[in-house]
Amino acid sequence: MDTPGGWSRRYERMVAQVPRQKQSNDDRGTHFFQGNWEPVIGCETMRKIGDISDSGKWICNPDNMKKTGEKVLIYSLGSRNEYDFEEDMYKFFEGNVEIHTFDFGEPRNTPHYVNYHQWGIGGEDVETERGTFKTLHTIMELLGHSDKVIDVFKMDIDGAECDALIPTIKNGWFNKINQLQMEIHLRGPKVPNSPNALEVHEMMMLLREHSHLEVFNKEPNTMHAGGCIEVAWVKVDWAQLAGLMPGFDMKKVYDRELYKF
């Protein structure tokens, strides 16, 4: 698929999907997630890694990642001492991984190949009643990853995703991410502090504009009555691929007017 014709077809699909990205600003998850942000890019292969319930995540072209022979760098935010995602990644890549898991609780039964950090990710380095927050920039420096790309960035942080990601993206710290897998929550009785629909929409636009991440998979999490959804992104820098696509128009890719409610 990585031919001029293949990328032209991907571009055409993305442009055709633009009107489908903003059909509803209804705060109810069952309405907002159904009516907005359809996948715009396809993967040759996908594999669900982790438990078959709501902790499993879809990975784009994992076999291609394996073929490089390079160690796969994985950040996993939110675990509650459940490591099925990390375990499956370790097995699939035959141990050729570097895994860092982030959560506030005391680690228990952590696999030997998982590096556990009691940090949250936020817009500044700060100590709070909840725990220690660090910017992604600080974390990557502390872990010796400043010159690396994070291959898989998985998030399941129960409604704090906009608080964590919006400042991170705006500060340019989310540009070294190849794939993002995230459970997104909308405000409701079970998660009253979760973001509203417009905040989620803003985060989705920023992921495209600043981090060049495009949705390749979206599925409802029916275990939580429609209040959250699993979304997966992969890096696609359309500007760098413009030469492969006759008639390429940057405005059709990133014009905010196309996405505003």
LODREN-573938 format. One record per atom (N, C-alpha, C): x, z, y; residue in three letters. Coordinates in steps of 0.05 Angstrom, whole numbers, padded with zeros to 5 digits, always signed. Atoms other than C-alpha are relative to their C-alpha. Example, Ala and Ser with C-alpha at 12.3 -4.5 7.8 and 13.67 -1.06 7.14 Angstrom:
2
+00018+00000-00024Ala/+00246+00156-00090Ala/+00018+00000+00024Ala/-00016-00001-00024Ser/+00273+00143-00021Ser/-00015+00014+00022Ser/
//
This chain:
261
+00016+00000-00024Met/+00000+00000+00000Met/+00017+00000+00025Met/-00017-00001-00024Asp/+00059+00008+00048Asp/+00010-00027+00008Asp/-00006+00027-00009Thr/+00057-00066+00067Thr/-00015-00005+00026Thr/+00015+00006-00025Pro/+00035-00097+00133Pro/-00030-00002-00005Pro/+00028+00003+00006Gly/-00031-00117+00101Gly/-00013+00026-00006Gly/+00011-00026+00008Gly/-00041-00048+00072Gly/-00005+00018+00024Gly/+00003-00017-00024Trp/-00030-00013+00139Trp/-00021-00011+00018Trp/+00021+00012-00017Ser/-00075-00063+00175Ser/-00028+00009-00011Ser/+00025-00008+00011Arg/-00131-00045+00127Arg/-00005+00030+00006Arg/+00003-00028-00007Arg/-00118+00029+00138Arg/-00008+00004+00029Arg/+00006-00002-00028Tyr/-00120+00019+00213Tyr/-00029-00008+00005Tyr/+00028+00009-00003Glu/-00186-00020+00208Glu/-00019+00021-00009Glu/+00017-00021+00010Arg/-00216+00036+00167Arg/-00001+00023+00020Arg/-00001-00022-00019Met/-00193+00088+00217Met/-00018-00006+00024Met/+00015+00007-00024Val/-00223+00050+00276Val/-00030+00000-00006Val/+00028+00001+00008Ala/-00289+00040+00238Ala/-00012+00028-00003Ala/+00009-00027+00004Gln/-00293+00115+00225Gln/-00003+00016+00026Gln/+00000-00015-00025Val/-00285+00136+00298Val/-00028+00010+00008Val/+00027-00010-00008Pro/-00360+00138+00313Pro/-00011+00022-00018Pro/+00011-00020+00019Arg/-00370+00184+00253Arg/+00014+00027+00004Arg/-00015-00025-00004Gln/-00324+00238+00280Gln/-00014+00020+00019Gln/+00013-00018-00020Lys/-00373+00268+00330Lys/-00030-00003+00001Lys/+00029+00004+00001Gln/-00444+00265+00307Gln/-00016+00025+00004Gln/+00015-00025-00003Ser/-00463+00338+00312Ser/+00018+00022+00011Ser/-00014-00024-00009Asn/-00440+00398+00353Asn/-00016+00025-00006Asn/+00016-00022+00010Asp/-00489+00443+00317Asp/+00020+00021-00013Asp/-00018-00021+00009Asp/-00453+00510+00304Asp/-00004+00007-00030Asp/+00004-00007+00028Arg/-00483+00516+00234Arg/+00019-00018-00017Arg/-00020+00015+00016Gly/-00429+00496+00184Gly/-00013-00022-00016Gly/+00013+00020+00016Thr/-00479+00459+00141Thr/-00006-00026+00016Thr/+00005+00024-00017His/-00493+00412+00201His/+00026-00011+00011His/-00024+00010-00013Phe/-00426+00408+00237Phe/+00018-00014-00020Phe/-00019+00011+00018Phe/-00383+00396+00176Phe/-00011-00025-00014Phe/+00011+00023+00012Gln/-00432+00346+00147Gln/+00001-00024+00018Gln/+00002+00022-00019Gly/-00435+00305+00210Gly/+00025-00008+00015Gly/-00024+00005-00016Asn/-00363+00304+00235Asn/+00025-00002-00018Asn/-00027+00001+00010Trp/-00292+00287+00217Trp/+00002-00008-00030Trp/-00003+00013+00026Glu/-00296+00241+00157Glu/+00029-00008-00005Glu/-00027+00010+00005Pro/-00231+00221+00122Pro/+00004-00028+00011Pro/-00006+00026-00012Val/-00198+00162+00156Val/+00024-00014-00013Val/-00023+00011+00013Ile/-00138+00150+00111Ile/-00003+00005-00030Ile/+00001-00004+00029Gly/-00132+00141+00036Gly/+00028+00004-00012Gly/-00025-00004+00015Cys/-00079+00164-00013Cys/-00001-00016-00026Cys/+00000+00014+00025Glu/-00057+00124-00073Glu/-00009+00018-00023Glu/+00009-00020+00019Thr/-00065+00187-00115Thr/-00004+00027+00014Thr/+00004-00027-00010Met/-00091+00257-00102Met/-00001+00018-00025Met/+00001-00020+00022Arg/-00084+00320-00144Arg/-00008+00026+00012Arg/+00008-00027-00009Lys/-00120+00386-00136Lys/+00018+00020-00013Lys/-00020-00020+00009Ile/-00069+00442-00142Ile/-00010+00028+00007Ile/+00011-00027-00003Gly/-00089+00514-00152Gly/-00025+00004-00017Gly/+00024-00007+00016Asp/-00151+00547-00181Asp/-00022-00021+00006Asp/+00022+00020-00004Ile/-00212+00502-00191Ile/-00021+00010+00019Ile/+00019-00010-00019Ser/-00252+00548-00146Ser/+00009-00006+00029Ser/-00005+00007-00028Asp/-00244+00552-00070Asp/+00029+00004+00009Asp/-00028-00003-00009Ser/-00169+00567-00070Ser/+00017-00024-00007Ser/-00015+00024+00006Gly/-00148+00500-00098Gly/+00000-00019+00023Gly/-00003+00019-00023Lys/-00124+00446-00049Lys/+00009-00027-00011Lys/-00007+00027+00007Trp/-00118+00371-00053Trp/+00026-00008+00014Trp/-00026+00009-00009Ile/-00048+00342-00046Ile/+00001-00031-00001Ile/-00002+00029-00002Cys/-00035+00270-00024Cys/+00026-00010-00013Cys/-00023+00013+00013Asn/+00012+00229-00068Asn/+00021+00019-00010Asn/-00020-00020+00009Pro/+00046+00288-00102Pro/+00021-00012-00018Pro/-00020+00013+00018Asp/+00080+00242-00153Asp/+00022-00013+00016Asp/-00020+00012-00018Asn/+00115+00206-00096Asn/+00019+00021+00010Asn/-00017-00022-00010Met/+00140+00273-00070Met/+00019+00009-00023Met/-00016-00009+00023Lys/+00166+00290-00140Lys/+00023-00020-00004Lys/-00019+00021+00006Lys/+00203+00223-00146Lys/+00025+00001+00018Lys/-00022-00001-00019Thr/+00247+00237-00085Thr/+00023+00018-00011Thr/-00020-00018+00011Gly/+00283+00292-00124Gly/+00007+00023+00020Gly/-00006-00020-00020Glu/+00286+00334-00060Glu/-00018+00024-00004Glu/+00015-00025+00003Lys/+00263+00406-00060Lys/-00024-00001+00020Lys/+00024+00001-00015Val/+00191+00411-00035Val/-00003+00027+00015Val/+00002-00024-00016Leu/+00183+00460+00023Leu/-00030+00006+00005Leu/+00028-00007-00001Ile/+00116+00497+00022Ile/-00004+00025+00015Ile/+00009-00024-00014Tyr/+00085+00546+00071Tyr/-00029+00005-00008Tyr/+00027-00007+00009Ser/+00023+00583+00046Ser/-00010+00024+00016Ser/+00011-00022-00017Leu/-00017+00624+00097Leu/-00026+00011-00012Leu/+00024-00013+00011Gly/-00066+00674+00068Gly/+00001-00001-00031Gly/-00001+00000+00029Ser/-00061+00697-00004Ser/-00016+00023-00012Ser/+00012-00024+00012Arg/-00091+00767-00015Arg/+00011+00005-00028Arg/-00014-00004+00025Asn/-00040+00771-00071Asn/-00012-00016-00023Asn/+00008+00020+00020Glu/-00071+00712-00107Glu/+00018-00024+00003Glu/-00022+00020-00002Tyr/-00018+00661-00124Tyr/-00005-00024-00018Tyr/+00005+00023+00017Asp/-00053+00607-00165Asp/+00010-00026+00013Asp/-00010+00024-00014Phe/-00036+00554-00112Phe/+00030-00002-00003Phe/-00029+00000+00002Glu/+00037+00574-00111Glu/+00009-00005-00029Glu/-00007+00004+00028Glu/+00040+00578-00187Glu/-00003-00029-00009Glu/+00005+00028+00008Asp/+00010+00509-00195Asp/+00020-00019+00013Asp/-00020+00016-00014Met/+00057+00479-00143Met/+00027+00002-00014Met/-00025-00004+00014Tyr/+00116+00510-00179Tyr/+00001-00015-00026Tyr/+00000+00014+00026Lys/+00095+00482-00246Lys/+00000-00030+00004Lys/+00002+00029-00003Phe/+00077+00413-00220Phe/+00027-00012+00008Phe/-00026+00010-00010Phe/+00144+00404-00184Phe/+00023+00011-00017Phe/-00020-00009+00020Glu/+00181+00435-00243Glu/+00021+00018+00013Glu/-00017-00019-00012Gly/+00210+00490-00201Gly/+00016-00010+00024Gly/-00016+00012-00022Asn/+00240+00443-00149Asn/-00015+00004+00026Asn/+00015-00008-00024Val/+00205+00480-00092Val/+00013+00023+00014Val/-00006-00024-00015Glu/+00217+00530-00037Glu/-00026+00009+00012Glu/+00027-00009-00008Ile/+00154+00571-00026Ile/+00002+00025+00016Ile/+00001-00024-00018His/+00140+00619+00031His/-00030+00006+00004His/+00028-00009-00003Thr/+00074+00658+00031Thr/-00001+00021+00022Thr/+00003-00018-00023Phe/+00049+00695+00093Phe/-00027+00014-00001Phe/+00025-00015-00002Asp/-00002+00751+00095Asp/+00008+00028+00010Asp/-00006-00026-00012Phe/-00008+00821+00124Phe/+00002+00023-00021Phe/+00001-00021+00019Gly/-00020+00862+00061Gly/+00027+00004-00014Gly/-00024-00006+00017Glu/+00033+00895+00017Glu/+00000-00019-00024Glu/-00001+00019+00023Pro/+00056+00845-00036Pro/-00002+00015-00026Pro/+00003-00011+00027Arg/+00036+00858-00108Arg/+00001-00023-00019Arg/-00001+00020+00021Asn/+00053+00819-00170Asn/+00008-00028+00010Asn/-00009+00025-00012Thr/+00088+00766-00129Thr/+00019-00014-00019Thr/-00019+00014+00017Pro/+00121+00712-00172Pro/+00028-00001+00011Pro/-00028-00002-00009His/+00197+00711-00169His/+00008-00023+00018His/-00007+00024-00016Tyr/+00198+00642-00137Tyr/-00015-00001+00027Tyr/+00015+00000-00025Val/+00152+00662-00079Val/+00014+00020+00020Val/-00011-00017-00022Asn/+00183+00689-00014Asn/-00024+00010+00017Asn/+00023-00011-00013Tyr/+00131+00736+00015Tyr/+00008+00012+00027Tyr/-00006-00010-00027His/+00129+00752+00090His/-00026+00012+00011His/+00024-00013-00011Gln/+00082+00802+00123Gln/-00002-00007+00030Gln/+00004+00011-00027Trp/+00072+00759+00185Trp/-00024-00018+00001Trp/+00020+00020-00006Gly/+00016+00720+00215Gly/+00012-00020+00020Gly/-00010+00020-00019Ile/+00025+00657+00256Ile/-00019-00001+00024Ile/+00015+00000-00025Gly/+00003+00657+00329Gly/+00015-00014+00022Gly/-00011+00014-00024Gly/+00018+00633+00399Gly/+00024+00015+00012Gly/-00022-00015-00010Glu/+00070+00688+00412Glu/+00010+00020-00020Glu/-00010-00021+00017Asp/+00115+00738+00378Asp/-00010+00027+00010Asp/+00013-00024-00010Val/+00076+00803+00382Val/-00008+00018-00023Val/+00010-00020+00019Glu/+00059+00867+00345Glu/-00028+00008+00008Glu/+00028-00008-00006Thr/-00015+00883+00340Thr/-00009+00020-00021Thr/+00011-00019+00019Glu/-00059+00933+00304Glu/-00004-00013-00028Glu/+00003+00014+00026Arg/-00071+00880+00251Arg/+00026-00004-00014Arg/-00025+00005+00012Gly/+00002+00866+00240Gly/+00019-00016+00019Gly/-00020+00014-00016Thr/+00062+00825+00263Thr/-00007-00030+00000Thr/+00004+00029-00003Phe/+00050+00755+00291Phe/+00026-00012+00011Phe/-00023+00016-00010Lys/+00105+00704+00302Lys/-00008-00029+00003Lys/+00006+00028-00003Thr/+00104+00634+00327Thr/+00013-00016-00023Thr/-00012+00017+00022Leu/+00118+00578+00277Leu/+00029-00007+00007Leu/-00028+00006-00009His/+00180+00562+00318His/+00019+00023-00008His/-00017-00023+00008Thr/+00207+00633+00308Thr/+00003+00002-00030Thr/-00001-00002+00029Ile/+00189+00633+00235Ile/+00020-00020-00012Ile/-00018+00021+00011Met/+00225+00567+00221Met/+00029+00006+00007Met/-00027-00008-00007Glu/+00286+00593+00258Glu/+00010+00022-00019Glu/-00008-00022+00016Leu/+00287+00658+00219Leu/+00005-00008-00029Leu/-00003+00009+00028Leu/+00280+00622+00152Leu/+00020-00023-00003Leu/-00019+00021+00002Gly/+00332+00570+00168Gly/-00012-00028-00004Gly/+00014+00025+00003His/+00282+00513+00172His/-00002-00016+00025His/+00003+00013-00025Ser/+00291+00490+00243Ser/+00005-00030-00002Ser/-00006+00029+00003Asp/+00320+00423+00220Asp/-00014-00012-00024Asp/+00014+00009+00024Lys/+00271+00415+00162Lys/-00028-00008+00007Lys/+00029+00007-00001Val/+00202+00385+00151Val/-00014+00016-00021Val/+00017-00014+00019Ile/+00148+00427+00118Ile/-00017-00021-00015Ile/+00014+00021+00015Asp/+00121+00383+00062Asp/-00029+00007-00003Asp/+00027-00008+00004Val/+00058+00423+00049Val/-00005+00026+00015Val/+00007-00023-00016Phe/+00026+00473+00097Phe/-00029+00007-00006Phe/+00026-00008+00010Lys/-00033+00509+00065Lys/-00010+00024+00015Lys/+00011-00022-00015Met/-00080+00554+00104Met/-00027+00009-00011Met/+00026-00011+00006Asp/-00137+00600+00084Asp/+00000+00028+00012Asp/-00004-00025-00015Ile/-00140+00654+00137Ile/-00026+00010+00013Ile/+00026-00013-00005Asp/-00215+00670+00142Asp/-00008+00000+00029Asp/+00012+00002-00027Gly/-00235+00644+00210Gly/+00020+00001+00023Gly/-00020-00003-00021Ala/-00169+00654+00248Ala/+00015-00026+00004Ala/-00016+00025-00001Glu/-00147+00581+00241Glu/+00003-00011+00028Glu/-00003+00011-00027Cys/-00161+00560+00313Cys/+00019+00017+00017Cys/-00018-00018-00014Asp/-00127+00622+00341Asp/+00029-00005-00007Asp/-00027+00005+00009Ala/-00066+00606+00299Ala/+00010-00027+00008Ala/-00010+00027-00002Leu/-00063+00531+00306Leu/+00000-00012+00028Leu/+00002+00013-00026Ile/-00086+00512+00376Ile/+00025+00005+00017Ile/-00024-00003-00016Pro/-00028+00545+00413Pro/+00025-00011-00014Pro/-00023+00011+00015Thr/+00020+00524+00358Thr/+00003-00029+00004Thr/-00001+00029-00004Ile/+00001+00451+00365Ile/+00007-00006+00028Ile/-00005+00006-00028Lys/+00000+00452+00441Lys/+00029+00004+00008Lys/-00028-00005-00006Asn/+00071+00481+00442Asn/+00019-00018-00015Asn/-00017+00019+00014Gly/+00096+00425+00398Gly/+00014+00010-00025Gly/-00013-00012+00024Trp/+00113+00470+00339Trp/-00012-00009-00026Trp/+00013+00008+00025Phe/+00068+00435+00289Phe/+00006-00030-00006Phe/-00006+00028+00003Asn/+00102+00367+00291Asn/+00016-00006-00025Asn/-00017+00004+00024Lys/+00145+00378+00229Lys/-00016+00007-00025Lys/+00017-00005+00023Ile/+00087+00381+00180Ile/-00008-00026-00012Ile/+00008+00025+00013Asn/+00076+00326+00129Asn/-00028+00001-00011Asn/+00027-00003+00009Gln/+00012+00353+00099Gln/-00011+00027+00007Gln/+00014-00025-00006Leu/-00039+00406+00118Leu/-00025+00002-00017Leu/+00024-00006+00016Gln/-00091+00436+00072Gln/-00012+00026+00011Gln/+00011-00023-00014Met/-00139+00484+00105Met/-00030+00004-00007Met/+00028-00007+00001Glu/-00205+00520+00093Glu/-00008+00008+00029Glu/+00010-00005-00027Ile/-00242+00518+00160Ile/-00026+00015-00001Ile/+00025-00016-00001His/-00295+00570+00177His/-00013-00004+00027His/+00015+00000-00025Leu/-00350+00567+00230Leu/-00013+00027+00002Leu/+00012-00026-00006Arg/-00379+00628+00263Arg/-00027+00004-00014Arg/+00025-00007+00013Gly/-00434+00662+00224Gly/-00001+00029-00007Gly/+00003-00028+00006Pro/-00460+00728+00197Pro/+00024+00012-00016Pro/-00021-00010+00016Lys/-00404+00734+00146Lys/+00027-00001+00014Lys/-00025+00003-00015Val/-00349+00712+00194Val/-00006-00002+00030Val/+00009+00001-00028Pro/-00372+00732+00264Pro/+00022-00007+00020Pro/-00022+00005-00018Asn/-00303+00724+00294Asn/+00012-00028-00003Asn/-00010+00028+00005Ser/-00293+00652+00269Ser/-00006-00017+00025Ser/+00004+00018-00023Pro/-00290+00594+00319Pro/-00027-00013-00001Pro/+00024+00016-00001Asn/-00350+00556+00343Asn/+00006-00029-00004Asn/-00003+00028+00006Ala/-00361+00482+00333Ala/+00019-00014+00019Ala/-00017+00013-00020Leu/-00328+00460+00398Leu/+00030+00007-00003Leu/-00028-00009+00005Glu/-00265+00501+00383Glu/+00011-00015-00024Glu/-00009+00014+00024Val/-00260+00470+00314Val/+00005-00030+00007Val/-00002+00029-00008His/-00271+00400+00344His/+00026-00004+00016His/-00024+00002-00017Glu/-00215+00413+00395Glu/+00025+00002-00018Glu/-00022-00002+00018Met/-00168+00435+00340Met/+00005-00025-00016Met/-00002+00024+00015Met/-00183+00373+00300Met/+00012-00023+00017Met/-00010+00021-00018Met/-00169+00328+00360Met/+00030+00005+00005Met/-00028-00006-00005Leu/-00103+00364+00374Leu/+00017-00007-00024Leu/-00016+00007+00025Leu/-00080+00355+00302Leu/+00005-00030-00001Leu/-00004+00029-00001Arg/-00089+00280+00312Arg/+00020-00008+00022Arg/-00014+00009-00024Glu/-00061+00273+00382Glu/+00029+00010+00000Glu/-00026-00012-00003His/-00001+00320+00378His/+00016+00000-00026His/-00014-00003+00026Ser/+00016+00327+00304Ser/-00002-00024-00018Ser/+00003+00026+00015His/-00005+00257+00280His/-00009+00005-00028His/+00011-00006+00026Leu/-00044+00286+00222Leu/-00028-00011-00002Leu/+00026+00013+00004Glu/-00103+00247+00194Glu/-00013+00012-00025Glu/+00015-00011+00023Val/-00157+00272+00147Val/-00001-00020-00023Val/+00003+00017+00024Phe/-00152+00244+00077Phe/-00020+00011-00020Phe/+00020-00011+00018Asn/-00200+00291+00042Asn/-00016+00022+00013Asn/+00018-00020-00011Lys/-00260+00334+00060Lys/-00021+00006-00021Lys/+00020-00008+00020Glu/-00304+00374+00013Glu/-00012+00026+00008Glu/+00013-00026-00006Pro/-00356+00429+00023Pro/+00008+00021-00019Pro/-00004-00024+00017Asn/-00342+00498-00003Asn/-00027+00012-00005Asn/+00028-00009+00006Thr/-00409+00512-00035Thr/-00002+00029-00008Thr/+00001-00028+00007Met/-00388+00582-00053Met/-00007+00018+00023Met/+00005-00016-00024His/-00399+00604+00019His/-00023-00011+00017His/+00025+00008-00013Ala/-00467+00574+00036Ala/+00004-00019+00023Ala/-00004+00021-00020Gly/-00439+00517+00077Gly/+00014+00009+00025Gly/-00013-00010-00025Gly/-00403+00560+00128Gly/+00029-00007+00002Gly/-00028+00008-00002Cys/-00335+00533+00111Cys/+00004-00025-00017Cys/-00006+00026+00013Ile/-00303+00469+00086Ile/+00029-00003-00005Ile/-00028+00005+00006Glu/-00238+00447+00054Glu/+00007-00027+00012Glu/-00009+00025-00012Val/-00201+00394+00095Val/+00030-00003-00006Val/-00028+00006+00005Ala/-00135+00360+00080Ala/+00009-00023+00017Ala/-00012+00020-00018Trp/-00090+00320+00127Trp/+00027-00010-00011Trp/-00027+00010+00006Val/-00029+00276+00118Val/+00011-00013+00025Val/-00013+00011-00024Lys/+00021+00253+00171Lys/-00002-00030+00000Lys/+00001+00028-00005Val/+00008+00184+00199Val/+00006-00004+00030Val/-00007+00005-00028Asp/+00044+00164+00263Asp/-00006-00029+00006Asp/+00009+00028-00004Trp/+00005+00102+00284Trp/+00019-00015+00018Trp/-00017+00014-00020Ala/+00052+00086+00342Ala/+00025-00012-00014Ala/-00024+00009+00014Gln/+00112+00080+00295Gln/-00007-00023-00019Gln/+00008+00021+00019Leu/+00071+00034+00250Leu/-00012-00024+00014Leu/+00014+00021-00015Ala/+00044-00011+00306Ala/+00010-00028-00007Ala/-00010+00026+00006Gly/+00090-00068+00287Gly/-00010-00012-00026Gly/+00011+00010+00026Leu/+00057-00073+00218Leu/-00029-00008+00003Leu/+00029+00003-00003Met/-00013-00081+00248Met/-00006-00019+00023Met/+00008+00018-00021Pro/-00031-00144+00288Pro/-00025+00010+00014Pro/+00023-00008-00015Gly/-00080-00127+00343Gly/-00003+00030+00004Gly/+00001-00029-00002Phe/-00062-00053+00343Phe/-00005+00008+00029Phe/+00008-00009-00026Asp/-00093-00017+00402Asp/+00002+00031+00000Asp/-00004-00029+00000Met/-00068+00054+00416Met/-00025+00015+00011Met/+00024-00014-00012Lys/-00131+00070+00457Lys/-00021+00005-00022Lys/+00020-00004+00021Lys/-00173+00061+00394Lys/+00008+00023-00019Lys/-00010-00021+00017Val/-00130+00113+00360Val/-00004+00028+00012Val/-00003-00027-00011Tyr/-00122+00170+00409Tyr/-00017+00005+00026Tyr/+00016-00004-00025Asp/-00172+00160+00467Asp/-00020+00023-00004Asp/+00018-00023+00003Arg/-00207+00227+00475Arg/-00029-00006+00006Arg/+00027+00006-00007Glu/-00268+00195+00505Glu/-00016-00009-00025Glu/+00013+00009+00025Leu/-00283+00167+00435Leu/-00009+00024-00017Leu/+00006-00023+00017Tyr/-00287+00238+00407Tyr/-00015+00022+00014Tyr/+00013-00022-00014Lys/-00319+00279+00461Lys/-00030+00000-00006Lys/+00028-00002+00003Phe/-00389+00306+00451Phe/-00014-00004+00027Phe/
//
